[in-house]
């Protein structure tokens, strides 16, 4: 958990648990600094907590950092937790410390387990209060609240009591002061110890499953720029529990912190493993999207709506299309040259006027490509396995309302060069 030379920021509220943690780490001779976040929710009492922690730091000879924030309406507990995390991470980066220590105890761990169980969490949520998580540590996670207070009393060390911890309007307080004592009284007097063992068992099993998933993703998942991609056929025969773990990991790989990602979200993604789901997608909290694109699941940041565009290209001439990062060029030639893999094609000059227009693909576009079946352009995209995410901005070259050419495909039959064609127009698209 801690190595010689670690420099530790301790989040201290002024309560017994965090005061105990600061003292213990000081006694163990680690380099310690105290960080206090004043949520400003309790007026004078909050200011008294701040003054107490400042005095404690001074008496212990520790560096002290504080910040006062104004929490927004909504879930105050979650907002406070997020504000504290941001404050501590900022301090860690600015001052070159190596660890953030939080004073969660065994009781906190059991309360979090029950809270998440009642909300319908899986194993990952049930063991979310890990002893070590990256640079965050919880040195008191195996220590009871009673042991903490006994330690402080033995040393004559006072602490602050937060009156809001008795407010039964908060779900955690109801769990702490009503539900757990009642369960212990009616079913198991050693409830906290029993549930602590349960959490430890689940933690080991969850770590084992995460290792399996990481190994699986190393073989079957790929990072493509900001996207994370999984081959569908690799998941089709996997156990359901494995699939769910993989999907959550895929979201994490794409940048999700998995907050507000529910069971229903994961199940919606899981339906994409069925046949006939290509082109389907689901929005995920946190600005993510998961799409089935042919035989792949793609986890990505939510795609912005494709910009609508339309440009005129004179013949001869060229035009820059910033929405695509491409330049389109038209030149009059006497004979056909190379096709440049679908980026350069030829049309009969007499079949078009002095200019053409280049615009987005539009639903309903009908196309008659030379050498391919005529039909809706959407069907051509599907046969060519062009992902749905790419189609909306796909460039289409038209004369009046008739499609001449769709980039990467053959020109339309009615505009293709004939044996009698004396002059041709070469259209070319290239990236800049």
C-alpha positions in Angstrom: 0.0 0.0 0.0 2.8 2.4 0.9 6.5 2.2 0.0 9.4 4.0 1.7 9.7 7.5 0.2 6.0 7.8 -0.5 4.6 11.3 0.1 1.0 11.2 1.2 -1.9 13.7 1.1 -4.5 12.8 3.7 -8.0 14.0 3.2 -9.0 15.2 6.7 -12.6 16.4 7.4 -12.0 16.8 11.2 -13.9 13.6 12.0 -12.5 10.8 14.1 -11.5 8.5 11.1 -9.5 11.1 9.2 -7.9 12.5 12.3 -6.8 9.0 13.3 -5.4 8.4 9.8 -3.3 11.6 9.9 -1.9 10.7 13.3 -1.1 7.1 12.3 0.8 8.1 9.1 2.7 10.8 11.0 3.7 8.2 13.7 4.9 5.9 10.9 7.1 8.7 9.7 5.8 9.2 6.2 5.9 12.6 4.7 2.3 13.7 5.2 0.3 16.8 4.3 -3.3 17.5 5.3 -6.0 18.6 2.7 -9.3 19.9 3.9 -12.3 20.6 1.7 -15.0 22.9 3.2 -18.3 22.1 1.5 -19.9 25.2 3.0 -23.1 23.2 3.7 -23.2 23.6 7.4 -22.3 27.3 7.8 -20.4 28.0 11.0 -20.0 24.3 11.9 -18.2 23.8 8.6 -15.9 26.8 9.3 -15.1 25.3 12.7 -14.1 22.0 11.1 -11.8 23.9 8.8 -10.2 25.8 11.8 -9.8 22.5 13.7 -8.0 20.8 10.8 -5.7 23.8 10.3 -4.9 23.7 14.0 -4.3 20.0 13.9 -1.9 20.3 11.0 0.0 23.1 12.8 0.3 21.1 16.0 1.6 18.1 14.0 4.0 20.2 12.0 2.3 19.1 8.7 1.7 21.2 5.5 -1.9 22.2 5.2 -4.1 22.9 2.2 -7.8 23.9 2.2 -10.4 24.9 -0.3 -14.0 26.1 0.1 -16.5 25.1 -2.5 -20.2 25.7 -3.2 -21.9 22.5 -4.0 -24.6 22.5 -6.7 -28.1 21.2 -6.1 -28.8 17.5 -6.6 -26.9 14.6 -5.0 -24.9 16.5 -2.4 -23.0 13.4 -1.3 -21.9 12.6 -4.9 -21.1 16.3 -5.6 -19.0 16.5 -2.4 -17.1 13.3 -3.3 -16.4 14.6 -6.8 -15.2 18.0 -5.5 -12.9 16.3 -3.0 -11.4 13.9 -5.6 -10.7 16.9 -8.0 -9.1 18.9 -5.1 -6.9 16.0 -4.0 -5.8 15.1 -7.5 -4.9 18.7 -8.2 -2.8 18.9 -5.1 -1.1 15.6 -5.9 -0.1 16.9 -9.3 1.0 20.4 -8.2 3.1 19.3 -5.2 4.7 16.1 -6.3 3.1 13.8 -3.8 2.6 10.1 -4.6 -0.5 8.9 -2.7 -3.9 10.1 -1.6 -5.0 8.6 1.6 -8.7 8.4 2.6 -10.0 7.4 6.0 -12.7 4.9 5.1 -13.1 2.2 7.7 -14.4 -1.4 7.7 -17.8 0.1 8.7 -17.8 2.4 5.7 -17.0 -0.5 3.5 -19.9 -2.6 4.8 -22.2 0.4 4.4 -21.1 0.9 0.8 -21.6 -2.8 0.1 -25.1 -2.6 1.3 -25.9 0.6 -0.4 -24.7 -0.8 -3.8 -26.5 -4.1 -3.1 -29.8 -2.3 -2.6 -29.2 -0.3 -5.8 -28.7 -3.5 -7.8 -25.0 -3.4 -8.3 -22.8 -6.2 -9.7 -19.6 -7.5 -8.1 -17.6 -4.5 -9.3 -19.8 -2.1 -7.4 -20.1 -4.3 -4.4 -16.3 -4.2 -3.9 -15.8 -0.6 -5.1 -14.2 0.6 -1.9 -10.9 -1.1 -2.5 -7.9 -0.8 -0.2 -5.8 0.4 -3.1 -7.0 2.0 -6.3 -4.3 3.5 -8.4 -2.7 6.2 -6.3 -5.6 6.3 -3.8 -5.2 4.2 -0.6 -7.5 3.4 2.3 -5.2 2.4 5.2 -8.0 2.0 7.7 -10.2 -0.2 5.5 -9.8 -3.2 7.9 -10.2 -1.1 11.0 -13.5 -0.6 12.8 -14.9 2.7 13.8 -14.8 1.6 17.4 -11.1 0.9 17.1 -10.5 4.3 15.6 -12.2 6.1 18.5 -10.4 4.0 21.1 -7.0 4.9 19.5 -7.8 8.6 19.7 -9.1 8.5 23.3 -5.9 6.7 24.3 -3.9 9.6 22.9 -6.2 12.3 24.3 -6.9 13.5 20.7 -10.1 15.3 20.1 -12.1 15.3 16.9 -15.0 17.1 15.3 -18.5 15.6 15.3 -20.5 16.3 12.1 -24.2 16.7 13.2 -25.3 15.9 9.7 -24.1 12.4 10.2 -27.1 11.9 12.4 -29.6 13.3 9.8 -31.8 10.3 8.8 -32.8 12.2 5.7 -29.6 10.8 4.1 -29.8 7.2 3.0 -26.4 6.3 4.3 -27.3 7.6 7.8 -30.4 5.5 7.8 -28.4 2.5 6.9 -25.8 3.2 9.5 -28.0 4.1 12.4 -31.2 2.1 11.7 -30.8 -0.7 9.2 -27.5 -2.2 10.2 -28.2 -2.2 13.9 -31.6 -3.7 13.3 -30.1 -6.5 11.1 -27.4 -7.1 13.7 -30.0 -7.3 16.4 -32.4 -9.6 14.6 -30.1 -11.8 12.5 -26.4 -11.6 13.3 -24.7 -9.7 16.1 -21.4 -10.0 14.1 -22.9 -8.6 11.0 -20.2 -6.1 10.2 -17.5 -8.8 10.5 -19.5 -11.3 8.5 -20.2 -8.8 5.6 -16.5 -7.7 5.7 -15.6 -11.3 4.9 -18.2 -11.4 2.2 -16.7 -8.3 0.6 -13.2 -9.9 0.8 -14.4 -13.0 -1.0 -16.2 -11.0 -3.7 -13.1 -8.8 -4.1 -10.9 -11.8 -4.8 -13.4 -13.3 -7.3 -13.9 -9.9 -9.0 -10.1 -9.5 -9.3 -9.9 -13.0 -10.9 -12.7 -12.1 -13.4 -11.0 -8.8 -14.2 -7.8 -10.6 -15.0 -9.6 -13.0 -17.3 -11.3 -10.1 -19.1 -8.1 -8.1 -19.5 -6.4 -11.2 -21.0 -9.5 -11.7 -23.3 -9.5 -8.1 -24.4 -5.8 -8.2 -25.1 -6.5 -10.9 -27.7 -9.9 -9.8 -29.1 -10.1 -6.0 -28.6 -8.3 -3.3 -30.5 -7.8 0.5 -30.0 -8.5 2.5 -33.2 -7.6 6.1 -32.5 -10.2 7.1 -29.8 -12.5 4.1 -30.5 -12.3 0.7 -28.9 -13.4 -2.2 -31.1 -14.4 -5.8 -30.3 -15.2 -8.5 -32.8 -18.7 -9.8 -32.3 -18.0 -13.4 -33.2 -15.4 -13.7 -30.3 -18.2 -12.9 -27.8 -21.0 -15.0 -29.2 -20.1 -18.1 -27.4 -18.8 -16.5 -24.2 -20.7 -16.9 -20.9 -23.1 -14.1 -20.1 -21.2 -13.0 -17.1 -18.0 -12.7 -19.2 -19.9 -10.8 -21.9 -21.1 -8.2 -19.3 -17.7 -7.8 -17.9 -16.2 -7.3 -21.4 -18.8 -4.7 -22.3 -18.1 -2.7 -19.2 -14.4 -2.9 -19.8 -15.0 -1.8 -23.4 -16.8 1.3 -22.2 -13.9 2.0 -19.8 -11.4 1.6 -22.7 -13.4 4.2 -24.6 -13.2 6.7 -21.8 -16.2 6.0 -19.6 -16.0 6.2 -15.8 -19.1 3.9 -15.7 -21.0 6.3 -13.6 -24.7 6.0 -14.2 -24.1 3.0 -16.5 -26.9 0.7 -15.5 -27.7 -3.0 -16.0 -30.2 -2.0 -18.7 -27.5 -0.1 -20.7 -25.3 -3.2 -20.7 -28.2 -5.4 -21.7 -29.0 -3.1 -24.5 -25.5 -3.5 -25.8 -25.7 -7.2 -25.3 -28.6 -7.4 -27.8 -26.2 -6.2 -30.5 -24.6 -9.7 -30.5 -27.7 -11.0 -32.2 -28.1 -11.4 -36.0 -29.4 -8.4 -38.0 -28.2 -5.7 -35.5 -25.7 -4.0 -37.8 -26.3 -0.2 -37.9 -27.9 -0.2 -34.4 -26.4 2.0 -31.6 -27.1 3.0 -28.0 -26.2 6.2 -26.2 -24.4 5.7 -22.9 -24.2 8.2 -20.0 -21.0 10.3 -20.1 -21.2 11.1 -23.8 -20.4 7.7 -25.2 -22.0 5.6 -27.9 -21.8 1.8 -28.6 -22.6 0.8 -32.2 -22.8 -2.5 -34.0 -21.0 -2.1 -37.3 -21.3 -5.3 -39.3 -19.2 -7.8 -37.3 -17.8 -5.3 -34.9 -18.9 -3.6 -31.7 -17.5 -0.1 -31.6 -17.2 1.9 -28.3 -16.7 5.6 -28.9 -17.4 9.1 -27.9 -20.8 10.2 -29.1 -20.5 11.3 -32.7 -21.5 14.9 -33.5 -24.2 15.3 -36.1 -22.7 15.3 -39.5 -22.3 18.8 -40.9 -24.5 19.5 -44.0 -22.5 20.8 -46.9 -22.8 21.6 -50.6 -20.1 23.0 -52.9 -19.9 23.9 -56.5 -17.0 22.5 -58.5 -16.3 24.2 -61.8 -15.0 22.3 -64.8 -12.0 22.6 -64.9 -11.3 23.7 -61.4 -11.0 22.5 -57.8 -12.7 23.1 -54.5 -11.8 22.5 -50.9 -14.4 20.9 -48.6 -13.3 21.6 -45.0 -16.0 19.3 -43.5 -14.1 16.4 -45.1 -10.6 17.7 -45.2 -10.5 16.9 -48.9 -9.9 18.7 -52.2 -12.0 17.8 -55.2 -10.5 18.5 -58.7 -12.0 18.4 -62.1 -9.9 18.5 -65.3 -10.6 18.0 -69.0 -8.6 15.2 -70.5 -8.5 13.4 -73.8 -8.2 9.8 -72.5 -8.6 7.7 -69.4 -5.7 7.3 -66.9 -5.4 5.3 -63.7 -8.4 5.3 -61.4 -6.4 5.8 -58.2 -8.4 3.2 -56.3 -11.7 4.9 -56.7 -10.5 8.4 -55.9 -10.2 9.4 -59.6 -12.8 8.6 -62.2 -13.7 9.7 -65.7 -17.1 10.9 -67.2 -18.2 11.8 -70.6 -17.7 15.6 -70.8 -20.7 16.1 -73.1 -23.1 14.6 -70.5 -22.5 17.3 -67.9 -22.5 21.1 -67.8 -19.8 23.6 -66.8 -20.0 22.6 -63.1 -21.2 20.0 -60.7 -22.2 20.1 -57.0 -20.7 18.1 -54.2 -22.9 17.4 -51.2 -23.6 14.9 -48.4 -25.3 11.6 -48.9 -29.0 12.0 -48.3 -31.4 9.2 -47.4 -33.3 8.2 -50.5 -30.4 8.9 -52.9 -30.7 6.5 -55.9 -27.6 5.4 -57.8 -26.8 3.5 -60.9 -23.1 2.7 -60.7 -21.5 1.1 -63.8 -21.0 -2.6 -63.3 -23.1 -2.7 -60.1 -26.8 -3.2 -59.4 -28.8 0.1 -59.3 -30.7 1.0 -56.1 -30.7 3.1 -53.0 -27.3 4.3 -52.1 -27.9 3.1 -48.6 -28.0 -0.5 -49.9 -24.7 0.1 -51.7 -23.1 1.3 -48.5 -24.3 -1.8 -46.7 -23.0 -4.1 -49.4 -19.6 -2.3 -49.3 -19.7 -2.6 -45.5 -19.3 1.1 -44.9 -20.1 1.9 -41.3 -23.2 3.8 -40.5 -21.1 6.4 -38.7 -19.3 7.3 -42.0 -22.3 7.5 -44.3 -23.9 10.8 -43.3 -20.9 12.8 -44.5 -20.0 10.7 -47.5 -19.5 12.9 -50.6 -21.8 12.6 -53.6 -21.1 14.4 -56.9 -24.4 15.4 -58.7 -25.5 17.2 -61.8 -28.9 18.8 -61.1 -30.5 16.1 -59.0 -28.8 13.1 -60.7 -25.8 11.4 -59.1 -22.7 11.3 -61.3 -20.3 9.8 -58.8 -20.1 8.6 -55.2 -16.5 8.6 -54.0 -14.9 5.1 -53.8 -17.5 3.7 -56.3 -17.8 3.6 -60.1 -19.4 6.5 -61.9 -23.0 6.4 -62.8 -23.9 4.5 -66.0 -25.4 7.5 -67.8 -22.3 9.5 -67.3 -19.7 6.8 -68.0 -17.4 7.3 -71.1 -18.6 5.8 -74.3 -16.6 4.7 -77.4 -17.8 7.9 -79.1 -16.7 10.2 -76.3 -14.2 12.7 -77.6 -13.5 14.6 -74.4 -13.5 13.3 -70.8 -13.6 15.0 -67.4 -11.4 13.4 -64.7 -12.8 13.9 -61.2 -10.3 13.3 -58.3 -10.6 13.5 -54.5 -7.7 13.6 -52.2 -7.0 14.2 -48.6 -5.1 17.3 -47.5 
